[in-house]
Amino acid sequence: MGIPEPRKAERVTGMRSHAFFCFDILIILQEVGRVINIFNMKKFLILYLLTLLPFVGLRATSITDSVYVYDAGNPIHNLKKDNLRILDIGNSYTVDATNYLPKICKAAGVVTGYSLYTAVRGSSTFKSWVDCYNDIDKAKNTISLCVGDTIAEVATGTAEAGDGSLFRNALTNGKWDLILIHQVSTYATNYDAWSAKRDAGYLKELIQIIREANPQATIGFYLIHSYRSDYKNNTEKSSLERWRNIATAVKELRLNYGIDFVIPYGTAVQNLRATSLCDTNEFSTDGTHLATGLGDYVAACCYWETVFAPRTGISILGNTYRTSYLDETVAGVKNITDETALVAQKAAVLSTINKYQVLDVDSFDHYLSRSAEYVYQGNNLIGY
């Protein structure tokens, strides 16, 4: 199967209202409600706010035809900004998602004019990073430059358990435009626990720390991949069913926190798992992490398509990075060849078309022709 040349792309702008939430409006409406003695204040406020949407600073983001999010205090992202600064806070799944990203960027010729740093702590939860910030975490954490320039000028290295100085320095001094977070795989399906005061919780506290240090930054989120079907901790006993539960949790996050910038690399992985390239290892060596090769690659393709395609106008389709040296006798490992790369690239593009549904890669052209984000222009794909 041949591989196309990298294709230039332009964003097709959707119709969305953008601005910030104004809490003074609620106060005013409460006073109005008292004066006119509305029986059901809650309904009154909601109806009144909806009438004010064209005029006040609410950012409405459609999830379905009947549900809207009002995301207070999450600034609109501008991925085309000069010297874009990104901080990706997470765990070993961050490593999975970014493993091949520098090589993809190099193959695309996009290696300057931005900074992408990672903050990684093994098996970290939201609570882990709150504890790290407060010097009480029980594990090491590492700050690294993943790809791009050192524009952010933050210190890199590894800090010992109980030392949050490196993380605090990165968080407070980086002047980030986009900060990415995600939940550990163990709790990824349990949205109701994310705001509780226990190990699975502390999402609100982490967001508060991020927002106080970086009020200008957009907060984004990973939709992570699911465990292999036969993994011992996969309570659903199906990678597809677990992915569905993870996707549902991310939709709840979007609804309740207004975090609508999502890297759906778990959906890209699931799209790839639905192809003939997948075997019982499901692109995982140990059941939880993605395997070197095509597993990590499809995640990085989704990362590119979500962050760098809108920035550069270059789709992941046609990216030329390849491998031929990987040992495919290792469970889950597959080389990135012309044929397999194209399938993974298509799986990644489809994940950005629909974050919350597994799409058939064989029907790629059909989905693109129906997408509001992508249109054909002659024989060229115009995306983002």
GUDRENVO-403176 format. One record per residue (C-alpha): z, x, y. Coordinates in steps of 0.001 Angstrom, whole numbers, plus 524288, in hexadecimal, padded with zeros to 5 digits. Layout:
BEGIN
ZXY;...
END
This chain:
BEGIN
800008000080000;7FC3D8059C80D30;8057E806DF8189B;801628023D82627;8021D80A6A83256;80E038081583B1A;80B6A7FBEF842FC;80E927FA078513B;8167D7EE1885476;81B3A7E5FB85FD4;8265F7DC4D8603F;822837CE178611C;82CF87C91D86A43;834577BD2186588;8396E7B26886E53;847E47B55086F87;8510D7B39F87AED;8590C7BFBE87E2E;8652D7C28688645;873D07C30E884E2;87E1C7B8B4882C2;885B87B47F88ECF;8937D7B06588B8E;895697AAA58992C;88C6279F8989513;8960779B5F88A87;8A14179B658942C;899897932189DC7;8958A789B08931C;8A3867882F88E7B;8A7A47845289C31;89C5277AC189D2D;8A0727750A89022;8AE44772C0894C9;8A97E76C058A120;8A04E762A189A37;8A982760F088EA1;89F9976373883EF;8A4DE75E7E87715;89E92768FE86EC0;89F3B77550876EF;8993177DE686C85;88CF1775A986B8D;88C15774D787A3E;88CBD7838987BE1;8827A7860B87185;8791577C0787731;87B1F780F4884F2;878F978F16880F2;86C5C78B8287A37;8675F7853B886B2;86A94791BF88E01;8639D79B05884AE;857D479D0D88D95;860A77A04E898FD;86C9E7A7C28945B;86E407B49688D47;86DD97B01787F39;865C97B7598754C;860F87AD7B86B3F;85C657B2D685E4F;856CE7A97785454;85B797AAB284644;855AC79DE6841B6;84F4D792E98492D;85C7B78C9E84B9A;865F1797FB84D28;8674F7A0C4858FB;86FC57AC6785BE4;875CC7AF71868FF;8788E7BDD4867D6;882117C18187263;8824C7CFA387666;877E77D54D86D51;86DF87DB08876C5;85F917D95C873FB;85A1A7E54C86D36;84F047ED308730E;849C27F5C686841;83F3A7FB4087129;849178012B87A6D;8475880F8087E03;851118183F876F3;855C880D5086E25;86330810098683E;8672F80A3785B29;8740D80BB7853DF;874408070B845C4;8824580509840FD;884098032E83272;885C380907824FF;87D6580DEC819BE;874378026681BAF;8710A80857828ED;86CEE814748217A;8648080C0A81887;85DE180551823F6;85B41811B582BCC;858A981BA982119;849E981BE882315;849C68179B83145;84868825548371E;83CCD8280D82E25;8367181B1883183;8386881E0883FFE;8329C82BA483E5F;826D2826488371B;824D081C9F8423E;826648273A84C94;83216820558529A;83CD682A7D85387;8408582B38861F2;8447C8224786D02;84FD281BE6865E1;85C7E81EE685EA0;860EC818C9851E4;86E7781D2384DA3;8761381893841CE;884BE8170384018;8877D816E683185;8943C814DC82A37;893A98127C81B94;895EC804488177C;89942800BD82577;89C587F2E082976;89D9C7ED8D83732;8AC1A7F07E835FD;8A9697FE9D8322B;8A2CE8013783F28;8AD777FA42846D6;8B772802C683FC4;8AF2E80EDB84223;8AE9C80BF3850A2;8BD8580AF885083;8BF858177E8488D;8C50E8109183CA2;8B9898104B83344;8BB5681698825F7;8ADF481CC88242C;8A516826A782AAC;89A4282267833D3;88DDD82964837DF;8859F8288784430;8779582D518428C;86AB382D58849AA;861978260F84075;854DE8272E847E2;8500A82933855C6;855318313886129;86323834AF8649B;8622382BF58709B;86F188257786DD8;875F2832B186E49;8811982F1A86543;8885B8386585C60;884738386F84E0D;88BFD83CA184205;8963A83794838A5;8A3FD8336483C51;8AF5983300832E5;8B69D826C382EDC;8BF4D821DF839CD;8B6F88286184451;8AE8C81ED384BDE;8AB66827E685729;89D6882AA0852E6;89A6C81C3285138;8A0FD8188E85E15;8995E8231486515;88C9181E4B85F5C;88F7D8101386229;89450811E287010;88B8981CDA87502;87E60819A986EF4;87A6380F07878A1;873E4807C986D7A;8693A7FDA586EE4;86A3E7F89B860EE;876017F981857E0;874367F572849B6;87F267F16184088;880347EB82832F9;88A527E7248292C;88D667EEAB81CC4;886207E97D810D7;892B37E4C980A51;895067DAC781518;886F67D8B18196F;8865F7CAF7813CB;893BE7C6898189F;8912F7C2E6826C5;89D697BA88827F9;8A5D07C6A68262B;89EF47CF0383060;8A7CB7CACD83B83;8B4757CA82833D2;8BF957D44683534;8BD417DAFD8283D;8B4477E53282261;8A8337DC92822BF;8AABD7D8B1830CF;8AC327DE5183E7B;89E4C7DB4A842B7;8A3117D5DA84FBC;8AB2A7E1FD85238;89FC47EB0C84F42;896C57E37085839;8A1257E3F6862DA;8A2397F2BF861AE;893717F43F8622B;891FB7EAE786D8E;89CB57F141875B2;896667FE968741A;888567F9E387568;8870B7ED2187CD9;8789F7F00787EE8;8755D7F18287076;86F3A7E7C086736;877007E66885AAF;86E817E56A84E97;871347E34E8403A;86C0F7E74C832E4;8685C7DD2E828D5;86B777E68381DBB;865B87E6EA8100E;86C767E0AE80478;871C07E6FA7F850;869497E89F7EC54;86A197DC887E3BB;8717B7E36C7D8DC;87B067EAA27E1AF;889127E82E7DDAC;88D467E3B37EB3D;882027DA487ECEA;889927CDA27EB7E;87D0C7C5C37ECBE;876F17CD2B7E12F;86A127CCD37E894;8651E7D5927F368;85D8B7CA137F900;869387C0E67F95B;871E37CB3E7FF66;8678B7CE3C80999;867207BFB880CEC;875C77BFB680F1F;874DA7CBDB817A7;869F57C58C81F8D;8722F7B94A8214C;87D737C18A8267B;874757C82A83051;86F717BAEC834D3;87D8D7B6AA836DB;87FF27C2F183ECA;874407BFE38472A;878B47B1EF8492B;886BC7B52B84CB8;8858B7C2518539A;877DB7C1C18592F;874267CEB2852D9;865CA7CBD1850EA;860627D9A484FF1;85FE87DB9484134;859F97E657838EF;856F07DE9A82C8C;854C77EA2B823AA;85B947E30B81870;850E67D8CB81937;8469B7E38D818C4;84D177E8CE80C7D;84D457DB4580669;83EE57D93D809D4;83C027E5FF802CD;844617E2027F73B;83BB77D6087F5BB;82F9F7DE837F368;82A397E4697E6EF;82F817F1C07EB1F;83D5C7ED517E81C;843FE7EFCA7DB19;851B87ECB77D661;8576B7F77D7DEF6;852DF7F01F7EB1F;8510E7FCB27F2F4;85F52800917F116;864DA80BDC7E937;87325807E27E912;871F97F9377EAFC;876E97F9107F8FD;86F538033B800CE;860AE803EC8022F;85A1980E8D7FA67;8530281A0680078;8449C8172E80205;83F3D8098A80377;84C93802F180488;8512180ABD81046;8433F80AD781578;8419A7FC178168F;84E907FB6381DEA;849FA805AA8279D;83CEF7FEA2828FF;844537F26E82D23;84C7F7FA80836A0;83FF77FFBD83C9F;839A17F26383D53;845967EC68843DB;848B97F73684D9B;83D508008184F2E;8317A7F7AA84D9D;835577EF8F85982;838287FC32860D6;82BA28037385D97;821DD7F8DF85A42;81F907FF7484D14;821E87F78F840C0;827717FDD483487;81AB47F9FB82DEB;812F98067182C08;81E398100382DBD;81A6181C0B825ED;8274F82175820EF;826BF8236781223;82E39829AC806DD;8295F82E9A7F9BF;83491837567F57D;83F2A82D717F204;843F982C8B7E3FC;8404F81EDD7DFB6;848268200E7D33A;8543181DC27DBBA;857B180F547DC01;851DA808367E78B;84A21813B57ECED;83BC6811BF7F040;8331A81ACA7F81F;82D2E81688804EE;81EB5816D6801E1;81306810C4808D5;81417804DD80020;822DC8030480013;8244A8063C80E89;81B087FB588126C;8229D7F16D80A51;82F817F5E38105D;829BC7F59681E06;825117E7B181C09;8325E7E3D481698;838AD7E953822E8;82F6A7E25682C2D;831BC7D57F82522;840707D73C82693;83ED47D78D8354E;8366C7CB52834ED;841027C3EC82D8D;84E3B7CA8882C73;854197BFDE82423;849BF7BD21819E1;843B27C56F80F32;835017C5AC81132;82A537C90C80774;823E07D5F180AE6;817737D16980413;8166B7C6C580E6F;818017D07E8198F;80BC37CC8A82109;80F677BE3982002;81CE17C045825E7;8179D7C8B1830DD;80D7C7BE8E83468;818617B47E835E7;822007BD1D83D1E;825097BBB384B82;8283E7CA2584C06;81B867CF3F84663;80D557CBC6848C7;8008E7D17684419;7F6CE7D6C784DDC;7EA547D9BF84686;7EE677E24383B09;7FA5D7E79F84209;808377E2D4840BF;80EDF7E08084DC3;81D9F7E03F84B9B;828897E1188556B;
END
